[in-house]
Amino acid sequence: MIRCGVDRVPTSGLETTADKGIPTLKMLQENYGTQIEICVGAGVNEENINEILDETKATQVHSSFKGWFDDPTTSSSKVSYRYDQSGDYEGVDAKKLKTFMEVLMKLEG
């Protein structure tokens, strides 16, 4: 990818979540981090960001801060048109984002 001019690659280290892919992410960052940005993603949150950044030395991360929200127009006492039992639709959870940023600021500080 580097030879093709790619300058950034999103990856979880070939695992379902980034924290499980730490060994591969660390290897990628050590071997290629000066040639291509390794953007760590998949399950990155306020609970694992410290470990991920500390272990991999990555400088780029991605997170969706996904949350489920209710829409009162999608159900009644007789019928439900909900998308999922967790909620009616997915969106950015502002509380998750705020908590994540607070954790990052402590790392910077």
Summary of the structure (lengths in Angstrom):
residues: 109
radius of gyration: 17.9
end to end distance: 34.5
largest distance: 59.1
contacts: 285
relative contact order: 0.15
helix: 34%
strand: 20%
